[in-house]
Amino acid sequence: MAAPESQPDVRAAGVVTFRPGREVLLVHRPKYDDWSFPKGKLERWEHPTAAAVREVAEETGLHVRLGPPLPDQRYPTGRRMKTVHYWTGRTVADDDVSHYRPNDEIDDVRWVPVAEAADLLTYEFDRETLAHAKAVRRKTHALVVLRHAVARSRRTWRGDDRDRPLLRTGEAQADRLVPVLAAYDAAAVVSSASKRCVQTVQPYVETTGYELDTRKRLSEEGATEKAVERIVEDLLSSGEGAVICTHRPVLPLVYDAIGLRAVQREPELAPGEMLVVHARKGVVVAVERHRVGP
């Protein structure tokens, strides 16, 4: 048997959820008699972002969307260590918990004034997480910059490059992207008109019912600095979550339009990888990066 220190961490995810009126969502676990944030372990192959949203829904009955990420928690649990990935969050639509039915896992769910939450929370690491969350609690929306999933090799494709499709590995990536994009409530779906980009976001639009907006000006053949800048500015100023799916050669134009390359090194995204930009009133307040499979 491997020594405890060599065993991988137990991984979990949760959300520090706020609502107007400076209130934060807390849950009580009767098994431990503690107050904490909604959280839970990742299921097999589950992405932490999807797990965080799922756990809030299961423990409170509320659907949330993720805001800026928070520092991970890491602490011992039994013979292993546990890492909990956290985000701030906001409810999507209803935030009423008065109809919640207590159960053996969670017997109380409350919206608590932020000023009182630290006194109610049981653990010091949760109080530290709350302090981090308070600093970025203001409402934001996410712009997900997504490079298309794994596609057929350009060298082996004989047709028009705009028709080059995803490999089966890429199709699997596209399927696994669905709950991750949903975690950010990406309601505007804008994609290069090239097939490999359309296929990357197709499972998401089919699942959610959101409209797919294809743009030739996001393709390798049609992208221009001014066109990309206009698309990005519209999405940043819209106030709603969005995803923009494009190609590696076009990504620098997207980064320039956001203003990322002026403040940090240009991120090199792998196929199926995303940069999540959190904005408030058109100003970027946080950036995170995720890869989904294969």
Disulfide bonds with the S-S distance in Angstrom:
none
